Amino acid sequence: MNNIQAIKVGNVVNVSLNGKLHKKNCGSSEEANELFKLVLNAKANPTEDNIKSIRAYLNEKLRVAFLTGLEHDIDSGEVFLAGFNTPIPTTLVEVIKEYHENGYPIDPIINFWKLLMANPDTRVRESLFDFINTHDFVLTDKGYMIVYKAVYLKNSGSNHTTSSFDSFITNQYLKVKKEWKTSPNRYVVYEDDKGNYKITKEKTAENWDNDIIILGKLGDIFNTIKKGKTSEIVSNDKIQLYTDMHTQTMTIQLGVPVKQARKECDADPRKDCSNGLHVGATKYVENFAGSTGVVLVCLVNPMNVVAVPEYDHSKMRVDEYFPFAVANYVDGKIEIIEQKYFEDDYSNIEVAELEKLIEKIQSEELPFEAAINAEKEMRPMSELKRIIQARITDVYENTVF
């Protein structure tokens, strides 16, 4: 039989559970009253579930788990997503609490964690949300991170700031969605007699003569660019390609994932600069882009993060990023992208990759290649399989193919 004793004095509640004293300094009278009512209820009906509810309230992490429907281990104090055994980091638990208390939509946070759970490095799983919380990152509804990458134009000679078809379409698409708050397919893209690209309302273009070259609807063209098929709209010499600033040997195109083998990337967080694809927050990119760079807006899947450097928390190393837009970069400042319009094409790509990981697991192989200086994956294959299969199910349920 459980023995429960308690006393409430102001906002302080002292609880004795089977002879062990617990003291809770509550942040408000409402919180103190709520806890004391739980204690009185458990005292009248001392079931294991009622005892667990008290323990959860006394421990902040467990309390958040209790309130938000997450699972928790009373002995270790660790919190888990239901059905999984990978513990949620304390910082992320605190954010889940904040979102719950303020009635914010929690799906982006949970989806972010589902992806981060798949990351094979414990250090990344524990530090990545601290990194996000410190800087101006945005999470999409599917849990991807919106990050930035400073690049050079590759096929424009020495003029690194020349506009391009891709960047024109991207900027017009964002303007229509963000500022004009209407459908991009209400506008068409055309080329004037001087070879300049412009947009106009579709109804307006219907009254023009046939000498005007109409390239198509803005939204349709944007989606074509995201799929890496710009050549279906304009000639190859008008497709804008980009390259990295460090080696200037890479070819980067909007809508095409940029990848590096994980086994070639350095996972050591003590190394500020090392092997891997570098992306970052606005602070890092603004300092790095200079006056001649172009800034791309990219999606990063948290499972593809290789290292979060301890010294410079404004950047990270990844083995894949998905460039989808050209950022407005004026006077050394980036206009932060907050819209979540760019997920479906990447999630289609993600599913194909996840299915390959499942095939490896079924062949009793670890799904991820080990990065240089990576920590050893200690979780069982069964946990990894559950994580990946759950993500595939989520994407299929929420993506229009």
Residue pairs with C-beta under 8 A, 6 or more apart in sequence:
1 46
2 17
2 18
2 42
2 46
2 51
3 16
3 17
3 18
3 19
4 15
4 16
4 17
4 18
4 39
4 42
4 43
4 46
4 51
4 54
5 15
5 16
5 43
6 13
6 14
6 15
6 16
6 36
6 39
6 40
6 43
7 13
7 14
8 14
8 32
8 33
8 36
10 29
10 32
11 25
11 26
11 27
11 28
11 29
11 31
11 32
12 23
12 24
12 25
12 26
12 32
13 23
13 24
13 26
13 32
13 35
13 36
13 39
14 21
14 22
14 23
14 24
15 21
15 22
15 23
15 24
15 39
15 54
15 58
16 22
17 51
17 54
17 55
22 58
24 32
24 35
24 57
24 58
26 32
26 35
34 57
35 54
35 57
35 58
38 50
38 53
38 54
38 57
39 54
41 50
42 50
42 51
42 53
42 54
52 66
52 74
53 66
55 62
55 74
56 62
56 63
56 65
56 66
56 72
56 74
57 63
57 66
59 74
59 77
60 97
61 72
61 77
61 78
61 79
61 90
61 93
62 72
62 74
62 77
62 79
63 97
64 70
64 79
64 93
64 94
64 96
64 97
64 100
65 71
65 72
65 79
65 80
65 93
66 72
67 97
67 100
68 96
68 97
68 100
68 106
69 82
70 79
70 80
70 81
70 82
70 88
70 96
71 79
71 80
71 81
71 82
72 78
72 79
72 80
73 79
73 80
76 87
78 87
78 88
79 87
79 88
79 93
80 86
80 87
80 88
81 88
81 110
81 113
81 114
81 117
83 386
83 390
84 117
84 383
84 386
84 387
84 390
85 379
85 383
86 117
86 125
86 379
86 383
86 387
88 96
88 113
89 125
89 126
89 127
89 129
89 130
91 129
91 130
91 133
92 109
92 113
92 129
95 109
95 129
95 133
96 106
96 109
96 110
98 104
99 105
99 106
99 109
100 106
107 141
108 139
108 140
108 141
108 142
108 143
109 139
110 143
111 139
111 141
111 142
111 143
111 394
112 129
112 139
112 143
112 144
112 145
112 302
113 143
114 143
114 387
114 390
114 391
114 394
115 143
115 144
115 301
115 302
115 303
115 391
116 124
116 125
116 128
116 129
116 302
116 303
116 305
117 125
117 303
117 387
118 302
118 303
118 384
118 387
118 388
118 391
119 125
119 128
119 302
119 303
119 304
119 305
120 366
120 367
120 368
120 370
120 374
120 377
121 267
121 306
121 307
121 371
121 374
121 375
122 375
122 378
123 267
123 269
123 307
123 308
123 375
124 267
124 302
124 305
124 306
124 307
124 308
127 269
127 308
128 302
128 305
128 308
128 316
130 313
131 137
131 308
131 313
131 316
132 139
132 145
134 313
135 281
135 282
135 283
135 313
135 314
136 281
136 282
136 283
136 336
137 145
137 146
137 147
137 281
138 145
138 146
138 336
138 337
138 338
139 145
139 146
140 146
140 299
140 340
140 342
140 343
141 340
141 343
142 343
142 347
142 395
142 398
143 302
144 299
144 300
144 301
144 302
144 343
144 346
145 299
145 300
145 301
145 302
146 297
146 298
146 299
146 337
147 279
147 280
147 281
147 297
147 298
147 299
147 300
147 316
147 321
148 279
148 280
148 281
148 282
148 284
148 285
148 295
148 296
148 297
148 298
148 327
148 334
149 252
149 278
149 279
149 280
149 285
149 295
149 296
149 298
149 321
149 323
150 245
150 285
150 288
150 289
150 290
150 293
150 294
150 295
150 296
151 242
151 243
151 244
151 245
151 252
151 293
151 294
151 295
151 296
152 160
152 242
152 243
152 244
152 245
152 248
152 292
152 293
152 294
153 159
153 160
153 161
153 162
153 164
153 240
153 241
153 242
153 243
153 294
154 241
154 242
154 243
154 251
154 252
155 237
155 239
155 240
155 241
156 162
156 164
156 240
160 292
160 293
160 294
161 292
161 294
164 238
164 239
164 240
164 326
165 197
165 230
165 233
165 234
165 238
165 239
165 240
166 225
166 230
166 239
166 240
166 253
166 254
166 326
167 240
167 294
167 326
168 197
169 189
169 197
169 218
169 221
169 222
169 225
170 222
170 225
170 254
170 324
170 325
170 326
171 326
171 328
172 184
172 187
172 189
172 199
172 218
173 184
173 218
173 219
173 222
173 325
174 325
174 328
174 337
174 339
176 182
176 183
176 184
176 186
176 187
176 199
176 218
177 184
177 339
177 341
178 339
183 219
184 217
184 218
184 219
184 222
185 202
185 217
185 218
185 219
185 220
186 201
186 202
187 199
187 200
187 201
187 202
187 217
187 218
188 199
188 200
188 201
188 202
188 205
188 214
188 215
188 216
188 217
188 218
189 197
189 198
189 199
189 214
189 215
189 216
189 217
189 218
189 221
190 197
190 198
190 199
190 200
190 205
190 212
190 213
190 214
190 215
191 197
191 198
191 213
191 215
192 198
192 212
193 211
197 215
199 218
202 217
205 212
205 214
215 221
215 233
215 234
216 233
221 233
223 345
224 230
224 232
224 233
225 233
225 254
225 255
226 254
226 255
226 324
226 342
226 345
227 255
227 345
228 253
228 254
228 255
228 256
229 255
230 238
230 239
230 253
230 254
230 255
231 239
239 253
240 253
240 254
241 251
241 252
241 253
242 251
242 252
242 253
242 294
242 296
242 323
243 249
243 250
243 251
243 252
244 250
244 252
245 288
245 293
246 278
250 258
252 258
252 296
252 323
253 323
254 296
254 323
254 324
254 325
254 326
255 322
255 323
255 324
255 345
256 323
257 320
257 321
257 322
257 346
257 349
258 277
258 320
258 321
258 322
258 323
259 277
259 319
259 320
260 275
260 276
260 277
260 319
260 320
261 319
261 369
262 306
262 319
262 368
262 369
262 370
262 371
263 369
263 370
263 371
263 372
264 275
264 276
264 372
265 275
265 276
265 277
265 306
265 307
265 317
265 318
265 319
265 371
265 372
266 274
266 275
266 276
266 306
266 307
266 317
266 371
266 372
266 373
267 306
267 307
267 317
267 371
267 372
267 373
267 374
267 375
268 274
268 307
268 372
268 373
269 307
269 308
269 309
269 310
270 309
270 310
270 311
271 307
271 309
271 373
272 309
272 311
272 312
273 309
274 307
274 317
275 317
275 372
276 306
276 307
276 317
276 318
276 319
276 371
277 317
277 318
277 319
277 320
277 321
278 315
278 316
278 317
278 318
279 298
279 300
279 315
279 316
279 318
279 321
280 288
280 314
280 315
280 316
281 314
281 315
282 333
282 334
282 336
283 314
284 312
284 314
284 315
285 295
285 334
286 332
286 333
286 334
289 295
289 329
289 332
291 332
293 329
294 326
294 329
295 326
295 327
295 329
295 334
296 323
296 325
296 326
296 327
297 323
297 324
297 325
297 326
297 327
297 337
298 321
298 322
298 323
298 324
299 321
299 322
299 324
299 342
299 343
299 346
300 318
300 320
300 321
300 322
301 320
301 346
301 350
304 318
304 319
304 320
304 321
305 316
305 317
305 318
306 316
306 317
306 318
306 319
306 371
306 374
307 316
307 317
307 371
308 316
309 315
309 316
309 317
319 371
322 346
322 349
324 342
324 345
324 346
325 337
325 342
327 334
327 335
327 337
328 334
328 335
329 335
344 399
344 400
347 395
347 399
348 399
348 401
350 391
350 395
351 392
351 395
351 396
351 399
354 388
354 391
354 392
354 395
355 392
357 367
357 368
357 388
358 367
358 385
358 388
358 389
358 392
360 366
360 367
361 367
361 381
361 384
361 385
361 388
364 381
366 377
366 381
366 384
367 384
367 388
368 377
370 376
370 377
377 384
